[in-house]
Every structure is written in C-alpha cells, then in structure tokens.
Amino acid sequence: MNLQILTPQAEVVRTEALSVSVPGVLGRMQILPGHTQIISLLKAGVLAYEDLKGRHQWHVGAGHIEVVKDHVTVAVDSALAS
C-alpha cells in the first residue's frame, strides 16, 4: 500500500508499506493492505511502518490519518526519523 507522511513543510515519506502503526487518539492503530476506509485523529507519538527495506520509526506530532483503498496519508504537525 502507498504511504505518504506529510508535514506543513514537506512530504517526508513516500513508500510502498507492508504495514503502518500510528498513535490514534483512542489507542494504537495498525493499518494493513485492504484496510477499510477511515479518517481518524492522531496524537503525538511514534509512527512505525514496515517496507521492503525493513522497519522504520518516526516521532510525529498530532494530526490525522486517511486510508482510502490502499493509499495511506498521514498529515502531522511534525515528523522526525528515529
């Protein structure tokens, strides 16, 4: 599935992800291929995703996630790779 992580300054990630885990306001959410369509708020925390190169983690600010078909867009205040 296509993953984009956006901040007000730039697109910081665009990759084909196998899974994505985000800090939802009601708890962690894991997104896998074929996930139902959603829009949800995110709180500051750790976003993790796995792609063909391995597992990656980003410290992200508050924002939201939108999943439509196999396209995951995460828009956050800030994002710092860890």
PDB file of N, CA, C and O in Angstrom:
ATOM      1  N   MET A   1       0.843  -1.172   0.000  1.00  0.00           N
ATOM      2  CA  MET A   1       0.000   0.000   0.000  1.00  0.00           C
ATOM      3  C   MET A   1       0.888   1.234   0.000  1.00  0.00           C
ATOM      4  O   MET A   1       1.992   1.218   0.545  1.00  0.00           O
ATOM      5  N   ASN A   2       0.405   2.285  -0.605  1.00  0.00           N
ATOM      6  CA  ASN A   2       1.176   3.517  -0.713  1.00  0.00           C
ATOM      7  C   ASN A   2       1.048   4.315   0.578  1.00  0.00           C
ATOM      8  O   ASN A   2      -0.064   4.579   1.035  1.00  0.00           O
ATOM      9  N   LEU A   3       2.172   4.700   1.168  1.00  0.00           N
ATOM     10  CA  LEU A   3       2.197   5.501   2.395  1.00  0.00           C
ATOM     11  C   LEU A   3       2.836   6.838   2.111  1.00  0.00           C
ATOM     12  O   LEU A   3       3.914   6.913   1.519  1.00  0.00           O
ATOM     13  N   GLN A   4       2.161   7.905   2.539  1.00  0.00           N
ATOM     14  CA  GLN A   4       2.705   9.263   2.494  1.00  0.00           C
ATOM     15  C   GLN A   4       2.645   9.826   3.896  1.00  0.00           C
ATOM     16  O   GLN A   4       1.619   9.720   4.568  1.00  0.00           O
ATOM     17  N   ILE A   5       3.745  10.430   4.347  1.00  0.00           N
ATOM     18  CA  ILE A   5       3.756  11.179   5.600  1.00  0.00           C
ATOM     19  C   ILE A   5       4.061  12.621   5.236  1.00  0.00           C
ATOM     20  O   ILE A   5       5.102  12.928   4.656  1.00  0.00           O
ATOM     21  N   LEU A   6       3.131  13.497   5.589  1.00  0.00           N
ATOM     22  CA  LEU A   6       3.229  14.912   5.236  1.00  0.00           C
ATOM     23  C   LEU A   6       3.301  15.773   6.479  1.00  0.00           C
ATOM     24  O   LEU A   6       2.629  15.506   7.475  1.00  0.00           O
ATOM     25  N   THR A   7       4.131  16.821   6.414  1.00  0.00           N
ATOM     26  CA  THR A   7       4.160  17.870   7.433  1.00  0.00           C
ATOM     27  C   THR A   7       3.857  19.183   6.714  1.00  0.00           C
ATOM     28  O   THR A   7       3.831  19.210   5.484  1.00  0.00           O
ATOM     29  N   PRO A   8       3.630  20.266   7.447  1.00  0.00           N
ATOM     30  CA  PRO A   8       3.419  21.543   6.767  1.00  0.00           C
ATOM     31  C   PRO A   8       4.617  21.961   5.903  1.00  0.00           C
ATOM     32  O   PRO A   8       4.453  22.732   4.957  1.00  0.00           O
ATOM     33  N   GLN A   9       5.802  21.467   6.216  1.00  0.00           N
ATOM     34  CA  GLN A   9       6.999  21.853   5.489  1.00  0.00           C
ATOM     35  C   GLN A   9       7.274  21.005   4.254  1.00  0.00           C
ATOM     36  O   GLN A   9       7.793  21.512   3.260  1.00  0.00           O
ATOM     37  N   ALA A  10       6.930  19.712   4.305  1.00  0.00           N
ATOM     38  CA  ALA A  10       7.334  18.827   3.204  1.00  0.00           C
ATOM     39  C   ALA A  10       6.684  17.459   3.304  1.00  0.00           C
ATOM     40  O   ALA A  10       6.118  17.089   4.333  1.00  0.00           O
ATOM     41  N   GLU A  11       6.781  16.716   2.206  1.00  0.00           N
ATOM     42  CA  GLU A  11       6.470  15.295   2.226  1.00  0.00           C
ATOM     43  C   GLU A  11       7.744  14.606   2.732  1.00  0.00           C
ATOM     44  O   GLU A  11       8.793  14.702   2.095  1.00  0.00           O
ATOM     45  N   VAL A  12       7.656  13.914   3.871  1.00  0.00           N
ATOM     46  CA  VAL A  12       8.869  13.318   4.449  1.00  0.00           C
ATOM     47  C   VAL A  12       9.018  11.838   4.114  1.00  0.00           C
ATOM     48  O   VAL A  12      10.123  11.299   4.176  1.00  0.00           O
ATOM     49  N   VAL A  13       7.916  11.175   3.761  1.00  0.00           N
ATOM     50  CA  VAL A  13       7.992   9.763   3.383  1.00  0.00           C
ATOM     51  C   VAL A  13       7.002   9.509   2.250  1.00  0.00           C
ATOM     52  O   VAL A  13       5.867   9.983   2.280  1.00  0.00           O
ATOM     53  N   ARG A  14       7.450   8.759   1.259  1.00  0.00           N
ATOM     54  CA  ARG A  14       6.571   8.179   0.231  1.00  0.00           C
ATOM     55  C   ARG A  14       7.172   6.817  -0.077  1.00  0.00           C
ATOM     56  O   ARG A  14       8.277   6.723  -0.613  1.00  0.00           O
ATOM     57  N   THR A  15       6.439   5.763   0.264  1.00  0.00           N
ATOM     58  CA  THR A  15       6.952   4.413   0.091  1.00  0.00           C
ATOM     59  C   THR A  15       5.802   3.435  -0.061  1.00  0.00           C
ATOM     60  O   THR A  15       4.649   3.774   0.204  1.00  0.00           O
ATOM     61  N   GLU A  16       6.116   2.230  -0.484  1.00  0.00           N
ATOM     62  CA  GLU A  16       5.157   1.128  -0.516  1.00  0.00           C
ATOM     63  C   GLU A  16       5.326   0.356   0.792  1.00  0.00           C
ATOM     64  O   GLU A  16       6.309  -0.362   0.975  1.00  0.00           O
ATOM     65  N   ALA A  17       4.377   0.508   1.682  1.00  0.00           N
ATOM     66  CA  ALA A  17       4.469  -0.093   3.017  1.00  0.00           C
ATOM     67  C   ALA A  17       3.714  -1.418   3.082  1.00  0.00           C
ATOM     68  O   ALA A  17       2.695  -1.608   2.418  1.00  0.00           O
ATOM     69  N   LEU A  18       4.237  -2.320   3.895  1.00  0.00           N
ATOM     70  CA  LEU A  18       3.566  -3.590   4.158  1.00  0.00           C
ATOM     71  C   LEU A  18       2.601  -3.465   5.326  1.00  0.00           C
ATOM     72  O   LEU A  18       1.579  -4.150   5.370  1.00  0.00           O
ATOM     73  N   SER A  19       2.931  -2.578   6.282  1.00  0.00           N
ATOM     74  CA  SER A  19       2.068  -2.303   7.427  1.00  0.00           C
ATOM     75  C   SER A  19       2.444  -0.937   7.989  1.00  0.00           C
ATOM     76  O   SER A  19       3.571  -0.469   7.830  1.00  0.00           O
ATOM     77  N   VAL A  20       1.466  -0.306   8.654  1.00  0.00           N
ATOM     78  CA  VAL A  20       1.668   1.002   9.271  1.00  0.00           C
ATOM     79  C   VAL A  20       1.004   0.976  10.637  1.00  0.00           C
ATOM     80  O   VAL A  20      -0.126   0.504  10.766  1.00  0.00           O
ATOM     81  N   SER A  21       1.689   1.478  11.659  1.00  0.00           N
ATOM     82  CA  SER A  21       1.141   1.567  13.008  1.00  0.00           C
ATOM     83  C   SER A  21       1.226   3.020  13.452  1.00  0.00           C
ATOM     84  O   SER A  21       2.297   3.626  13.397  1.00  0.00           O
ATOM     85  N   VAL A  22       0.093   3.588  13.896  1.00  0.00           N
ATOM     86  CA  VAL A  22       0.027   5.011  14.235  1.00  0.00           C
ATOM     87  C   VAL A  22      -0.564   5.213  15.626  1.00  0.00           C
ATOM     88  O   VAL A  22      -1.322   4.375  16.115  1.00  0.00           O
ATOM     89  N   PRO A  23      -0.206   6.347  16.267  1.00  0.00           N
ATOM     90  CA  PRO A  23      -0.743   6.648  17.600  1.00  0.00           C
ATOM     91  C   PRO A  23      -2.104   7.350  17.510  1.00  0.00           C
ATOM     92  O   PRO A  23      -2.165   8.580  17.520  1.00  0.00           O
ATOM     93  N   GLY A  24      -3.172   6.595  17.425  1.00  0.00           N
ATOM     94  CA  GLY A  24      -4.510   7.169  17.378  1.00  0.00           C
ATOM     95  C   GLY A  24      -4.882   7.800  18.717  1.00  0.00           C
ATOM     96  O   GLY A  24      -4.317   7.443  19.751  1.00  0.00           O
ATOM     97  N   VAL A  25      -5.811   8.715  18.703  1.00  0.00           N
ATOM     98  CA  VAL A  25      -6.200   9.384  19.952  1.00  0.00           C
ATOM     99  C   VAL A  25      -6.861   8.414  20.925  1.00  0.00           C
ATOM    100  O   VAL A  25      -6.869   8.666  22.130  1.00  0.00           O
ATOM    101  N   LEU A  26      -7.414   7.309  20.425  1.00  0.00           N
ATOM    102  CA  LEU A  26      -8.029   6.310  21.299  1.00  0.00           C
ATOM    103  C   LEU A  26      -7.150   5.070  21.474  1.00  0.00           C
ATOM    104  O   LEU A  26      -7.584   4.084  22.069  1.00  0.00           O
ATOM    105  N   GLY A  27      -5.928   5.114  20.964  1.00  0.00           N
ATOM    106  CA  GLY A  27      -5.002   3.988  21.075  1.00  0.00           C
ATOM    107  C   GLY A  27      -4.330   3.716  19.746  1.00  0.00           C
ATOM    108  O   GLY A  27      -4.683   4.313  18.729  1.00  0.00           O
ATOM    109  N   ARG A  28      -3.364   2.817  19.755  1.00  0.00           N
ATOM    110  CA  ARG A  28      -2.614   2.496  18.539  1.00  0.00           C
ATOM    111  C   ARG A  28      -3.518   1.833  17.514  1.00  0.00           C
ATOM    112  O   ARG A  28      -4.408   1.053  17.852  1.00  0.00           O
ATOM    113  N   MET A  29      -3.269   2.160  16.259  1.00  0.00           N
ATOM    114  CA  MET A  29      -3.994   1.547  15.149  1.00  0.00           C
ATOM    115  C   MET A  29      -2.976   0.945  14.195  1.00  0.00           C
ATOM    116  O   MET A  29      -1.942   1.550  13.908  1.00  0.00           O
ATOM    117  N   GLN A  30      -3.277  -0.245  13.709  1.00  0.00           N
ATOM    118  CA  GLN A  30      -2.428  -0.859  12.697  1.00  0.00           C
ATOM    119  C   GLN A  30      -3.205  -0.927  11.393  1.00  0.00           C
ATOM    120  O   GLN A  30      -4.353  -1.369  11.355  1.00  0.00           O
ATOM    121  N   ILE A  31      -2.559  -0.482  10.330  1.00  0.00           N
ATOM    122  CA  ILE A  31      -3.153  -0.475   9.008  1.00  0.00           C
ATOM    123  C   ILE A  31      -2.428  -1.514   8.166  1.00  0.00           C
ATOM    124  O   ILE A  31      -1.203  -1.487   8.044  1.00  0.00           O
ATOM    125  N   LEU A  32      -3.195  -2.424   7.589  1.00  0.00           N
ATOM    126  CA  LEU A  32      -2.658  -3.461   6.710  1.00  0.00           C
ATOM    127  C   LEU A  32      -3.314  -3.323   5.341  1.00  0.00           C
ATOM    128  O   LEU A  32      -4.361  -2.686   5.230  1.00  0.00           O
ATOM    129  N   PRO A  33      -2.731  -3.901   4.302  1.00  0.00           N
ATOM    130  CA  PRO A  33      -3.360  -3.827   2.984  1.00  0.00           C
ATOM    131  C   PRO A  33      -4.813  -4.302   3.040  1.00  0.00           C
ATOM    132  O   PRO A  33      -5.129  -5.291   3.702  1.00  0.00           O
ATOM    133  N   GLY A  34      -5.694  -3.581   2.332  1.00  0.00           N
ATOM    134  CA  GLY A  34      -7.107  -3.932   2.319  1.00  0.00           C
ATOM    135  C   GLY A  34      -7.904  -3.353   3.465  1.00  0.00           C
ATOM    136  O   GLY A  34      -9.088  -3.659   3.611  1.00  0.00           O
ATOM    137  N   HIS A  35      -7.267  -2.508   4.295  1.00  0.00           N
ATOM    138  CA  HIS A  35      -7.960  -1.907   5.441  1.00  0.00           C
ATOM    139  C   HIS A  35      -9.161  -1.100   4.960  1.00  0.00           C
ATOM    140  O   HIS A  35      -9.139  -0.517   3.876  1.00  0.00           O
ATOM    141  N   THR A  36     -10.198  -1.073   5.772  1.00  0.00           N
ATOM    142  CA  THR A  36     -11.376  -0.281   5.444  1.00  0.00           C
ATOM    143  C   THR A  36     -11.026   1.208   5.397  1.00  0.00           C
ATOM    144  O   THR A  36     -10.049   1.637   6.010  1.00  0.00           O
ATOM    145  N   GLN A  37     -11.816   1.985   4.676  1.00  0.00           N
ATOM    146  CA  GLN A  37     -11.571   3.421   4.570  1.00  0.00           C
ATOM    147  C   GLN A  37     -11.847   4.084   5.920  1.00  0.00           C
ATOM    148  O   GLN A  37     -12.859   3.816   6.566  1.00  0.00           O
ATOM    149  N   ILE A  38     -10.919   4.958   6.331  1.00  0.00           N
ATOM    150  CA  ILE A  38     -11.102   5.683   7.590  1.00  0.00           C
ATOM    151  C   ILE A  38     -10.461   7.058   7.485  1.00  0.00           C
ATOM    152  O   ILE A  38      -9.582   7.303   6.658  1.00  0.00           O
ATOM    153  N   ILE A  39     -10.927   7.934   8.342  1.00  0.00           N
ATOM    154  CA  ILE A  39     -10.242   9.186   8.660  1.00  0.00           C
ATOM    155  C   ILE A  39     -10.259   9.253  10.177  1.00  0.00           C
ATOM    156  O   ILE A  39     -11.317   9.104  10.789  1.00  0.00           O
ATOM    157  N   SER A  40      -9.103   9.474  10.794  1.00  0.00           N
ATOM    158  CA  SER A  40      -9.021   9.474  12.249  1.00  0.00           C
ATOM    159  C   SER A  40      -7.964  10.463  12.719  1.00  0.00           C
ATOM    160  O   SER A  40      -6.989  10.736  12.019  1.00  0.00           O
ATOM    161  N   LEU A  41      -8.176  10.991  13.918  1.00  0.00           N
ATOM    162  CA  LEU A  41      -7.193  11.885  14.527  1.00  0.00           C
ATOM    163  C   LEU A  41      -6.039  11.091  15.118  1.00  0.00           C
ATOM    164  O   LEU A  41      -6.204   9.961  15.577  1.00  0.00           O
ATOM    165  N   LEU A  42      -4.865  11.714  15.094  1.00  0.00           N
ATOM    166  CA  LEU A  42      -3.669  11.121  15.695  1.00  0.00           C
ATOM    167  C   LEU A  42      -3.162  12.030  16.798  1.00  0.00           C
ATOM    168  O   LEU A  42      -3.306  13.251  16.730  1.00  0.00           O
ATOM    169  N   LYS A  43      -2.567  11.422  17.815  1.00  0.00           N
ATOM    170  CA  LYS A  43      -1.882  12.205  18.841  1.00  0.00           C
ATOM    171  C   LYS A  43      -0.380  12.090  18.608  1.00  0.00           C
ATOM    172  O   LYS A  43       0.075  11.235  17.849  1.00  0.00           O
ATOM    173  N   ALA A  44       0.371  12.941  19.256  1.00  0.00           N
ATOM    174  CA  ALA A  44       1.826  12.868  19.142  1.00  0.00           C
ATOM    175  C   ALA A  44       2.305  11.521  19.671  1.00  0.00           C
ATOM    176  O   ALA A  44       1.787  11.011  20.664  1.00  0.00           O
ATOM    177  N   GLY A  45       3.300  10.955  18.994  1.00  0.00           N
ATOM    178  CA  GLY A  45       3.835   9.665  19.408  1.00  0.00           C
ATOM    179  C   GLY A  45       4.708   9.063  18.328  1.00  0.00           C
ATOM    180  O   GLY A  45       5.284   9.779  17.509  1.00  0.00           O
ATOM    181  N   VAL A  46       4.803   7.747  18.332  1.00  0.00           N
ATOM    182  CA  VAL A  46       5.667   7.038  17.388  1.00  0.00           C
ATOM    183  C   VAL A  46       4.815   6.397  16.298  1.00  0.00           C
ATOM    184  O   VAL A  46       3.890   5.635  16.578  1.00  0.00           O
ATOM    185  N   LEU A  47       5.143   6.716  15.063  1.00  0.00           N
ATOM    186  CA  LEU A  47       4.568   6.072  13.886  1.00  0.00           C
ATOM    187  C   LEU A  47       5.608   5.075  13.397  1.00  0.00           C
ATOM    188  O   LEU A  47       6.780   5.420  13.243  1.00  0.00           O
ATOM    189  N   ALA A  48       5.183   3.845  13.155  1.00  0.00           N
ATOM    190  CA  ALA A  48       6.107   2.821  12.650  1.00  0.00           C
ATOM    191  C   ALA A  48       5.526   2.228  11.379  1.00  0.00           C
ATOM    192  O   ALA A  48       4.313   2.061  11.253  1.00  0.00           O
ATOM    193  N   TYR A  49       6.401   1.915  10.444  1.00  0.00           N
ATOM    194  CA  TYR A  49       5.949   1.227   9.238  1.00  0.00           C
ATOM    195  C   TYR A  49       7.027   0.250   8.801  1.00  0.00           C
ATOM    196  O   TYR A  49       8.207   0.399   9.119  1.00  0.00           O
ATOM    197  N   GLU A  50       6.578  -0.750   8.063  1.00  0.00           N
ATOM    198  CA  GLU A  50       7.498  -1.735   7.507  1.00  0.00           C
ATOM    199  C   GLU A  50       7.359  -1.706   5.998  1.00  0.00           C
ATOM    200  O   GLU A  50       6.249  -1.717   5.466  1.00  0.00           O
ATOM    201  N   ASP A  51       8.495  -1.669   5.312  1.00  0.00           N
ATOM    202  CA  ASP A  51       8.514  -1.776   3.857  1.00  0.00           C
ATOM    203  C   ASP A  51       9.547  -2.828   3.477  1.00  0.00           C
ATOM    204  O   ASP A  51      10.047  -3.541   4.348  1.00  0.00           O
ATOM    205  N   LEU A  52       9.871  -2.936   2.212  1.00  0.00           N
ATOM    206  CA  LEU A  52      10.823  -3.962   1.775  1.00  0.00           C
ATOM    207  C   LEU A  52      12.233  -3.734   2.304  1.00  0.00           C
ATOM    208  O   LEU A  52      13.051  -4.654   2.298  1.00  0.00           O
ATOM    209  N   LYS A  53      12.528  -2.514   2.765  1.00  0.00           N
ATOM    210  CA  LYS A  53      13.853  -2.206   3.324  1.00  0.00           C
ATOM    211  C   LYS A  53      13.935  -2.450   4.818  1.00  0.00           C
ATOM    212  O   LYS A  53      15.021  -2.350   5.389  1.00  0.00           O
ATOM    213  N   GLY A  54      12.809  -2.772   5.481  1.00  0.00           N
ATOM    214  CA  GLY A  54      12.822  -3.031   6.907  1.00  0.00           C
ATOM    215  C   GLY A  54      11.792  -2.220   7.666  1.00  0.00           C
ATOM    216  O   GLY A  54      10.816  -1.734   7.095  1.00  0.00           O
ATOM    217  N   ARG A  55      12.023  -2.080   8.960  1.00  0.00           N
ATOM    218  CA  ARG A  55      11.098  -1.365   9.845  1.00  0.00           C
ATOM    219  C   ARG A  55      11.655   0.034  10.103  1.00  0.00           C
ATOM    220  O   ARG A  55      12.858   0.209  10.297  1.00  0.00           O
ATOM    221  N   HIS A  56      10.766   1.022  10.102  1.00  0.00           N
ATOM    222  CA  HIS A  56      11.147   2.419  10.286  1.00  0.00           C
ATOM    223  C   HIS A  56      10.256   3.050  11.348  1.00  0.00           C
ATOM    224  O   HIS A  56       9.083   2.699  11.472  1.00  0.00           O
ATOM    225  N   GLN A  57      10.819   3.985  12.114  1.00  0.00           N
ATOM    226  CA  GLN A  57      10.051   4.696  13.130  1.00  0.00           C
ATOM    227  C   GLN A  57      10.242   6.191  12.985  1.00  0.00           C
ATOM    228  O   GLN A  57      11.338   6.667  12.692  1.00  0.00           O
ATOM    229  N   TRP A  58       9.156   6.927  13.195  1.00  0.00           N
ATOM    230  CA  TRP A  58       9.159   8.385  13.167  1.00  0.00           C
ATOM    231  C   TRP A  58       8.449   8.892  14.410  1.00  0.00           C
ATOM    232  O   TRP A  58       7.402   8.367  14.788  1.00  0.00           O
ATOM    233  N   HIS A  59       9.011   9.907  15.045  1.00  0.00           N
ATOM    234  CA  HIS A  59       8.312  10.616  16.116  1.00  0.00           C
ATOM    235  C   HIS A  59       7.489  11.692  15.431  1.00  0.00           C
ATOM    236  O   HIS A  59       8.030  12.567  14.755  1.00  0.00           O
ATOM    237  N   VAL A  60       6.166  11.620  15.612  1.00  0.00           N
ATOM    238  CA  VAL A  60       5.280  12.539  14.907  1.00  0.00           C
ATOM    239  C   VAL A  60       4.485  13.384  15.894  1.00  0.00           C
ATOM    240  O   VAL A  60       4.228  12.977  17.027  1.00  0.00           O
ATOM    241  N   GLY A  61       4.103  14.569  15.433  1.00  0.00           N
ATOM    242  CA  GLY A  61       3.206  15.423  16.185  1.00  0.00           C
ATOM    243  C   GLY A  61       1.765  15.023  15.900  1.00  0.00           C
ATOM    244  O   GLY A  61       1.503  14.066  15.172  1.00  0.00           O
ATOM    245  N   ALA A  62       0.847  15.763  16.479  1.00  0.00           N
ATOM    246  CA  ALA A  62      -0.575  15.495  16.283  1.00  0.00           C
ATOM    247  C   ALA A  62      -0.968  15.729  14.828  1.00  0.00           C
ATOM    248  O   ALA A  62      -0.312  16.486  14.112  1.00  0.00           O
ATOM    249  N   GLY A  63      -2.035  15.077  14.402  1.00  0.00           N
ATOM    250  CA  GLY A  63      -2.509  15.248  13.039  1.00  0.00           C
ATOM    251  C   GLY A  63      -3.655  14.314  12.754  1.00  0.00           C
ATOM    252  O   GLY A  63      -4.500  14.068  13.614  1.00  0.00           O
ATOM    253  N   HIS A  64      -3.682  13.785  11.519  1.00  0.00           N
ATOM    254  CA  HIS A  64      -4.734  12.832  11.159  1.00  0.00           C
ATOM    255  C   HIS A  64      -4.210  11.829  10.134  1.00  0.00           C
ATOM    256  O   HIS A  64      -3.172  12.033   9.505  1.00  0.00           O
ATOM    257  N   ILE A  65      -4.963  10.744   9.991  1.00  0.00           N
ATOM    258  CA  ILE A  65      -4.657   9.699   9.021  1.00  0.00           C
ATOM    259  C   ILE A  65      -5.897   9.489   8.164  1.00  0.00           C
ATOM    260  O   ILE A  65      -7.027   9.537   8.652  1.00  0.00           O
ATOM    261  N   GLU A  66      -5.665   9.257   6.886  1.00  0.00           N
ATOM    262  CA  GLU A  66      -6.754   8.927   5.973  1.00  0.00           C
ATOM    263  C   GLU A  66      -6.333   7.688   5.197  1.00  0.00           C
ATOM    264  O   GLU A  66      -5.242   7.638   4.629  1.00  0.00           O
ATOM    265  N   VAL A  67      -7.207   6.692   5.177  1.00  0.00           N
ATOM    266  CA  VAL A  67      -6.966   5.465   4.427  1.00  0.00           C
ATOM    267  C   VAL A  67      -8.074   5.336   3.393  1.00  0.00           C
ATOM    268  O   VAL A  67      -9.252   5.262   3.742  1.00  0.00           O
ATOM    269  N   VAL A  68      -7.694   5.309   2.119  1.00  0.00           N
ATOM    270  CA  VAL A  68      -8.638   5.129   1.020  1.00  0.00           C
ATOM    271  C   VAL A  68      -8.044   4.070   0.102  1.00  0.00           C
ATOM    272  O   VAL A  68      -6.982   4.261  -0.491  1.00  0.00           O
ATOM    273  N   LYS A  69      -8.755   2.948  -0.002  1.00  0.00           N
ATOM    274  CA  LYS A  69      -8.261   1.788  -0.740  1.00  0.00           C
ATOM    275  C   LYS A  69      -6.900   1.427  -0.171  1.00  0.00           C
ATOM    276  O   LYS A  69      -6.799   1.223   1.039  1.00  0.00           O
ATOM    277  N   ASP A  70      -5.858   1.337  -0.966  1.00  0.00           N
ATOM    278  CA  ASP A  70      -4.536   1.016  -0.424  1.00  0.00           C
ATOM    279  C   ASP A  70      -3.628   2.240  -0.439  1.00  0.00           C
ATOM    280  O   ASP A  70      -2.432   2.132  -0.710  1.00  0.00           O
ATOM    281  N   HIS A  71      -4.203   3.401  -0.148  1.00  0.00           N
ATOM    282  CA  HIS A  71      -3.420   4.631  -0.051  1.00  0.00           C
ATOM    283  C   HIS A  71      -3.593   5.194   1.361  1.00  0.00           C
ATOM    284  O   HIS A  71      -4.706   5.512   1.778  1.00  0.00           O
ATOM    285  N   VAL A  72      -2.480   5.314   2.094  1.00  0.00           N
ATOM    286  CA  VAL A  72      -2.487   5.810   3.476  1.00  0.00           C
ATOM    287  C   VAL A  72      -1.786   7.164   3.491  1.00  0.00           C
ATOM    288  O   VAL A  72      -0.612   7.274   3.140  1.00  0.00           O
ATOM    289  N   THR A  73      -2.530   8.196   3.905  1.00  0.00           N
ATOM    290  CA  THR A  73      -1.959   9.525   4.017  1.00  0.00           C
ATOM    291  C   THR A  73      -1.972   9.932   5.486  1.00  0.00           C
ATOM    292  O   THR A  73      -3.013   9.908   6.143  1.00  0.00           O
ATOM    293  N   VAL A  74      -0.804  10.305   5.986  1.00  0.00           N
ATOM    294  CA  VAL A  74      -0.662  10.772   7.358  1.00  0.00           C
ATOM    295  C   VAL A  74      -0.200  12.221   7.284  1.00  0.00           C
ATOM    296  O   VAL A  74       0.867  12.508   6.741  1.00  0.00           O
ATOM    297  N   ALA A  75      -1.001  13.136   7.830  1.00  0.00           N
ATOM    298  CA  ALA A  75      -0.650  14.564   7.861  1.00  0.00           C
ATOM    299  C   ALA A  75      -0.490  14.942   9.328  1.00  0.00           C
ATOM    300  O   ALA A  75      -1.431  14.848  10.116  1.00  0.00           O
ATOM    301  N   VAL A  76       0.736  15.377   9.683  1.00  0.00           N
ATOM    302  CA  VAL A  76       1.061  15.684  11.075  1.00  0.00           C
ATOM    303  C   VAL A  76       1.773  17.024  11.188  1.00  0.00           C
ATOM    304  O   VAL A  76       2.321  17.541  10.214  1.00  0.00           O
ATOM    305  N   ASP A  77       1.754  17.580  12.405  1.00  0.00           N
ATOM    306  CA  ASP A  77       2.425  18.848  12.660  1.00  0.00           C
ATOM    307  C   ASP A  77       3.925  18.774  12.433  1.00  0.00           C
ATOM    308  O   ASP A  77       4.532  19.719  11.929  1.00  0.00           O
ATOM    309  N   SER A  78       4.527  17.634  12.811  1.00  0.00           N
ATOM    310  CA  SER A  78       5.973  17.465  12.691  1.00  0.00           C
ATOM    311  C   SER A  78       6.290  15.987  12.587  1.00  0.00           C
ATOM    312  O   SER A  78       5.485  15.143  12.980  1.00  0.00           O
ATOM    313  N   ALA A  79       7.476  15.670  12.052  1.00  0.00           N
ATOM    314  CA  ALA A  79       7.914  14.283  11.918  1.00  0.00           C
ATOM    315  C   ALA A  79       9.444  14.250  11.954  1.00  0.00           C
ATOM    316  O   ALA A  79      10.113  14.978  11.222  1.00  0.00           O
ATOM    317  N   LEU A  80       9.971  13.400  12.813  1.00  0.00           N
ATOM    318  CA  LEU A  80      11.421  13.268  12.975  1.00  0.00           C
ATOM    319  C   LEU A  80      11.768  11.779  12.965  1.00  0.00           C
ATOM    320  O   LEU A  80      11.272  11.016  13.793  1.00  0.00           O
ATOM    321  N   ALA A  81      12.613  11.376  12.034  1.00  0.00           N
ATOM    322  CA  ALA A  81      13.019   9.958  11.948  1.00  0.00           C
ATOM    323  C   ALA A  81      13.804   9.580  13.192  1.00  0.00           C
ATOM    324  O   ALA A  81      14.578  10.379  13.719  1.00  0.00           O
ATOM    325  N   SER A  82      13.597   8.349  13.657  1.00  0.00           N
ATOM    326  CA  SER A  82      14.373   7.881  14.822  1.00  0.00           C
ATOM    327  C   SER A  82      15.138   6.633  14.489  1.00  0.00           C
ATOM    328  O   SER A  82      15.845   6.097  15.342  1.00  0.00           O
TER     329      SER A  82
END
